[in-house]
């Protein structure tokens, strides 16, 4: 709850200096002081000469004695000192503590009634001095009250505007960092108007109380929104984790890794409690590890298949090389045959035989072209296999 600090700046005495005299003038007060008479010389001497028994108790004289000048001076000094101390004291951190001042003023006012004897003129002079001091302090207190009232209203309006702005900021917030900024701003605003131990209040109690209610409503609103978003984000995170676990166990593990990488910024930035964020992180890590294990298994299988294929490919390379050698030998023979057919065609005695030789030569040429195509295909296969074998 908001602390209900008492504002000493506003304390006002229950009694004024006039009240301290109980509305009686100093003349009436002095009139009630008993007048002491001086005894006749002979009576004084008789009293002094009268014998007194050793065991007799002292008897007070019914005749009052005049006040001693020393007693009057002592009372005068006491009252003057009290007024000076009242004026100079009760200052804390350069400012007057009005509650302490008025509590002390009551005690000083009471001295005017209790100190006896005290000359009338001195009493009147000190009373006027005391009254003037109280009037000055009361005027200063009133002035400070008005200043505090004005500054308190200004500060309250300023902080209310800040709270309204923070509320709008909170409504647009979705990330944890944004909500942390909102919470930090609210804390700064609270520190601007809450009373602190040993620090002069900068706001009236009623303004602080009103501002506290507004601030508390805003703070509750922010936490309500954060709680709602945390619940929604946590449920969405659980769905993501379930999907990725299934993908890691039964789907494409490489695609699973890709999806988890894409979700990591969401996991770090989205509004979640620390416990919720940690649980989702652990589930994503679990899916990642399972996908990594399957990727390793697939790599091992591919390596095994590659080794098996490599062994077969080595045999194919040798087989294809042998074929190319044979095809090249066959191409050589075809070229020789075509050369002889050219001679036969040139030396043919009849057109009919020349045409027959030309047909043979065409057949040989077709075979030669086929051999060239076959060699080219085999060489392309050999080059491709060698690249895969990194030879």
PEKA-V507953 format. One record per residue. PHI is phi in whole degrees, 0 to 359 (NA if undefined). D_CENTER is the distance of its C-alpha to the mean C-alpha in whole Angstrom. Layout:
PHI_D_CENTER ; PHI_D_CENTER
//
This chain:
NA_21 ; 287_20 ; 293_22 ; 264_26 ; 282_26 ; 276_30 ; 268_30 ; 294_33 ; 296_33 ; 261_35 ; 294_37 ; 233_41 ; 295_44 ; 289_46 ; 232_49 ; 267_50 ; 304_53 ; 294_55 ; 295_54 ; 296_55 ; 267_58 ; 56_59 ; 59_60 ; 253_63 ; 285_65 ; 294_65 ; 296_69 ; 293_69 ; 295_67 ; 293_69 ; 295_72 ; 275_71 ; 285_71 ; 298_75 ; 274_77 ; 267_79 ; 260_83 ; 268_84 ; 290_87 ; 293_91 ; 300_92 ; 292_95 ; 294_92 ; 293_90 ; 291_92 ; 297_94 ; 295_90 ; 291_90 ; 273_93 ; 296_93 ; 289_93 ; 234_90 ; 294_91 ; 297_89 ; 261_87 ; 284_87 ; 279_83 ; 296_82 ; 245_83 ; 287_80 ; 280_82 ; 288_82 ; 261_83 ; 291_79 ; 258_79 ; 295_77 ; 297_74 ; 286_73 ; 303_72 ; 297_70 ; 294_68 ; 299_67 ; 297_66 ; 296_64 ; 294_62 ; 297_62 ; 296_60 ; 300_58 ; 291_57 ; 298_57 ; 298_54 ; 295_52 ; 293_52 ; 297_51 ; 296_48 ; 297_47 ; 289_47 ; 274_45 ; 265_43 ; 63_40 ; 249_38 ; 233_34 ; 55_32 ; 81_35 ; 231_35 ; 282_37 ; 271_36 ; 291_38 ; 298_38 ; 297_40 ; 298_42 ; 289_43 ; 298_44 ; 290_46 ; 297_48 ; 299_49 ; 291_50 ; 294_52 ; 300_54 ; 293_55 ; 297_57 ; 295_59 ; 263_61 ; 259_61 ; 284_62 ; 224_66 ; 271_68 ; 208_66 ; 303_68 ; 300_68 ; 297_67 ; 295_65 ; 299_63 ; 297_63 ; 297_62 ; 291_59 ; 295_58 ; 295_58 ; 296_56 ; 296_53 ; 296_53 ; 298_52 ; 299_49 ; 296_48 ; 296_49 ; 297_47 ; 295_44 ; 296_44 ; 296_44 ; 296_41 ; 296_39 ; 298_40 ; 298_39 ; 294_35 ; 298_35 ; 295_36 ; 298_33 ; 295_31 ; 299_31 ; 294_31 ; 295_28 ; 295_26 ; 296_27 ; 297_26 ; 296_23 ; 298_23 ; 297_24 ; 296_21 ; 288_18 ; 297_20 ; 296_20 ; 295_16 ; 297_16 ; 299_18 ; 295_17 ; 294_13 ; 299_16 ; 297_18 ; 298_15 ; 292_14 ; 294_17 ; 269_18 ; 286_15 ; 227_16 ; 266_14 ; 298_11 ; 297_9 ; 292_10 ; 291_9 ; 296_5 ; 295_6 ; 299_8 ; 297_6 ; 296_4 ; 295_8 ; 296_9 ; 296_8 ; 296_9 ; 297_12 ; 299_13 ; 294_13 ; 286_16 ; 235_18 ; 280_18 ; 286_21 ; 239_20 ; 300_23 ; 79_25 ; 244_24 ; 299_26 ; 296_25 ; 252_24 ; 205_25 ; 295_27 ; 299_27 ; 293_28 ; 291_25 ; 297_23 ; 295_24 ; 296_24 ; 292_21 ; 298_19 ; 296_21 ; 295_20 ; 297_16 ; 296_17 ; 296_18 ; 295_16 ; 297_13 ; 297_16 ; 295_17 ; 297_13 ; 291_13 ; 294_17 ; 293_17 ; 299_14 ; 297_17 ; 296_20 ; 295_18 ; 299_18 ; 296_21 ; 295_23 ; 293_21 ; 294_22 ; 296_26 ; 295_26 ; 296_25 ; 296_27 ; 295_30 ; 303_29 ; 298_29 ; 296_33 ; 297_34 ; 288_33 ; 296_35 ; 295_38 ; 296_38 ; 292_38 ; 272_41 ; 234_43 ; 262_42 ; 275_42 ; 293_39 ; 292_39 ; 296_38 ; 299_35 ; 300_34 ; 298_33 ; 293_32 ; 295_29 ; 300_28 ; 293_28 ; 273_25 ; 303_23 ; 301_21 ; 299_21 ; 300_20 ; 283_17 ; 260_15 ; 294_16 ; 286_14 ; 213_15 ; 286_14 ; 299_15 ; 292_18 ; 296_19 ; 297_18 ; 294_20 ; 295_23 ; 295_23 ; 300_23 ; 295_26 ; 293_28 ; 294_28 ; 297_29 ; 296_31 ; 297_33 ; 299_32 ; 295_34 ; 294_37 ; 295_38 ; 297_38 ; 296_41 ; 292_42 ; 298_42 ; 295_44 ; 297_46 ; 295_47 ; 297_47 ; 295_50 ; 295_52 ; 296_52 ; 295_53 ; 296_56 ; 297_57 ; 295_57 ; 297_59 ; 296_62 ; 293_62 ; 300_62 ; 297_65 ; 291_67 ; 295_66 ; 300_68 ; 294_71 ; 294_70 ; 301_70 ; 296_73 ; 295_75 ; 291_74 ; 298_75 ; 297_79 ; 296_79 ; 298_78 ; 298_81 ; 294_83 ; 295_83 ; 294_83 ; 297_87 ; 295_87 ; 297_86 ; 297_89 ; 295_92 ; 297_91 ; 297_91 ; 297_95 ; 296_96 ; 295_95 ; 296_97 ; 293_100 ; 294_100 ; 297_99 ; 294_103 ; 296_104 ; 293_103 ; 289_105 ; 261_108 ; 297_108 ; 275_112 ; 233_111 ; 294_108 ; 297_108 ; 289_107 ; 295_105 ; 294_103 ; 295_103 ; 294_101 ; 298_99 ; 295_97 ; 297_97 ; 295_95 ; 296_93 ; 298_92 ; 295_92 ; 294_89 ; 297_87 ; 295_87 ; 296_86 ; 296_83 ; 296_82 ; 297_82 ; 297_80 ; 295_77 ; 295_77 ; 298_77 ; 297_74 ; 296_72 ; 294_72 ; 296_71 ; 294_68 ; 297_67 ; 299_68 ; 296_65 ; 295_63 ; 294_63 ; 297_63 ; 296_60 ; 293_58 ; 277_60 ; 57_59 ; 261_62
//
